[in-house]
Every structure is written in C-alpha cells, then in structure tokens.
Amino acid sequence: MALNDVATNPAVTEPTPKKSRTSAGTSRLHARERKIGLAFIAVPLIGFSLFTVYPLFFSIYASMTNWNGLGPMHFVGLENYQRIFADEYFHKAMFNTFFLMIGIPIGLVLSLLLALAMNRKMRGTTFFRTVYYIPVISSLAAIAIMWQWAFNGDFGLINQTLDLIGIDGPNWLQNTATVKPAIIMMTVWKGLGYSMLLYLAAIQSVPASLYEAASLDGAGAVRKFFAITLPMVRPVTFFLVVTSIIGGSQVFIEVNIMTPTGGPEFSSATMVWYIWQKAFDNLQMGYAAAMSIILGLIIFVVTAIQFRMNARNSFSIE
C-alpha cells in the first residue's frame, strides 16, 4: 500500500508497537531490587523493635508494678513514682550524678589545650597522641582498679607523691569531701585522649587562609584563638558536651569498683548505681524500672535543651 493511501484512508491505521522485552526486564529488575532493599531495611527495623522499642514499653509497664524480676507482676499504678519523690537516697544519687559532671568542662578545656599543643610542628607529637589515647581504648574496669590503688590512703601512689612534698594525703575514697573529686579526676583522665583527637582534627581542618588574613589585620595568637579557632571547633564542642552529659548520667563501673558500697554516707552513689542496687541487690525491679524511666526523661530533656541552645546560638551568629 502506498503512503498516500495510508494518509488519505482513515480506516488504515499504523500497527501499535509492542512492549519491548527490555522494559519488561527492567521492571522485573526494579521489583527485585525493591524486595532486596526492603529485606535489608527489615533487619535493623526488627532489631530496633526487639531490643529498643519492646524493652522501652516493657520498662514503662514494669515501672507500674511490684515485681522482683522472677515472680508475677502486681500492678500498683504510680506508687513507684511516688516513692521516688520521697526517696532521700535517690535525691542524693541524683545530686552526686550531676556533681560528677563538673569534670565535663574541665576535660573539654584540658583536651582543647592539649590539641593546640599537639597541633604545633615539633618532634614527638605522634608519640604523645598515642600515650594520651591509650586510656580511651583500655578497659574501664582495669582503669578503675588501677585508680583505686592509686587513691589508697595507706600505700597509694598519689599520697606517696604528696608525702614527698610534706603533704599528708587523705584516704580519698573513704572521705566524703574527696571521693567525688577523686572520681572526677579519674573520668577526666580517661576521656582526655578522645576529646583531644576530635579537637585536633577540627583545628587541622580550619583553613589556613583565615589565620593569614587575621595576621594581615594585625591579630595576635590570643585574638586568633577566640575569633577563629574557638568558633570553628564549636560543632565538636557541642558534640562532646551532649555525649559527655549522656555518658555522665550513666556512670556506673567507676563507682561500683572504686566505692562498692556507694561511698561514705552514700556520697559517691550515682543514679545508675542506685538503680542497679535496687534491681539486683534488693530485687525491686519495678521500682528500679521507675527510676530508669525518670533517668531517661532527664537525659532527654537535658539533651533537647542543648540542641535548642545550639540552634539558637547558630541562628544568632548567622
């Protein structure tokens, strides 16, 4: 048939193209990829549901029961939470927990100073970076035992050193005035290397052109630090503050090893240590679950405040 006949005769139509095998194969391939992707996503979702969501809701329910961890649960409503507000030991443990967080700003300042020192071009910096980081990768239990020996009032290394300069050192871990500073000293020493390396990486990522421009404007070292270095390492500071507060709220191993009874007059007991004591020593699982819920809410509120303050300060700077 001629092309003119096709154009003039409306009854004659062109054949409809068939669906190519390539597009059908591509659709099957995409469907298979989606199934594989869902399978990969399902694994962490199932793990998150089993090990996070379910324990969370179970803890909330357990906090409203009288349960010893083995026998049946007896629902008591908000009775455990009422006990918490009247529990003097819980209030002491909460105060001790926040008091130990004094070590957070001390550790941040020391780690920033060390990072500035390690950033200088001099021999031996790699060796000192390794030395400062060794406590980070060491066992916390082993470190706590080592510091427990160091703080011993009779033969401890710290008191022997103080005796060389004529100072009679106290029995650090058995004195209400010194037990918390002793634990703070140990926790600061333990986390110094981690914070130092993060600060060092942040300092080394600051563009050199900023310092060159500041030098041309006549800025000195102190001015450069406060105008350039400190603002540029602010994200690292925010990260360290948030993670340190979360970690500081969960201090347990140090207290349990160095002061197994909670210290003299309960002066070193933390919230997590008290929760553990109630749960596994006294078998008051319901009451311990209620305290853990309160602790989780405190951590959530403090972390949310930190994020809010950081967002507001970032907006004001912009």
C-alpha positions, 0 to 999 in steps of 0.5 A: 500500500502506498503512503498516500493511501495510508494518509488519505484512508482513515480506516488504515491505521499504523500497527501499535508497537509492542512492549519491548522485552527490555522494559519488561526486564527492567521492571522485573529488575526494579521489583527485585531490587525493591524486595532486596532493599526492603529485606535489608531495611527489615533487619535493623527495623526488627532489631530496633523493635526487639531490643529498643522499642519492646524493652522501652514499653516493657520498662514503662509497664514494669515501672507500674508494678511490684515485681522482683524480676522472677515472680508475677507482676502486681500492678500498683499504678504510680506508687513507684513514682511516688516513692521516688519523690520521697526517696532521700537516697535517690535525691542524693544519687541524683545530686552526686550524678550531676556533681560528677559532671563538673569534670565535663568542662574541665576535660573539654578545656584540658583536651582543647589545650592539649590539641593546640599543643599537639597541633604545633610542628615539633618532634614527638607529637605522634608519640604523645597522641598515642600515650594520651589515647591509650586510656580511651581504648583500655578497659574501664574496669582495669582503669578503675582498679588501677585508680583505686590503688592509686587513691589508697590512703595507706600505700597509694601512689598519689599520697606517696607523691604528696608525702614527698612534698610534706603533704599528708594525703587523705584516704580519698575514697573513704572521705566524703569531701574527696571521693567525688573529686577523686572520681572526677579526676579519674573520668577526666583522665580517661576521656582526655585522649578522645576529646583531644583527637576530635579537637585536633582534627577540627583545628587541622581542618580550619583553613589556613587562609583565615589565620593569614588574613587575621595576621594581615589585620594585625591579630595576635595568637590570643585574638586568633584563638577566640575569633577563629579557632574557638568558633570553628571547633564549636560543632565538636564542642557541642558534640562532646558536651551532649555525649559527655552529659549522656555518658555522665548520667550513666556512670556506673563501673567507676563507682561500683569498683572504686566505692562498692558500697556507694561511698561514705554516707552514700556520697559517691552513689550515682543514679545508675548505681542506685538503680542497679542496687535496687534491681539486683541487690534488693530485687525491686525491679519495678521500682528500679524500672521507675527510676530508669524511666525518670533517668531517661526523661532527664537525659532527654530533656537535658539533651533537647535543651542543648540542641535548642541552645545550639540552634539558637546560638547558630541562628544568632551568629548567622 
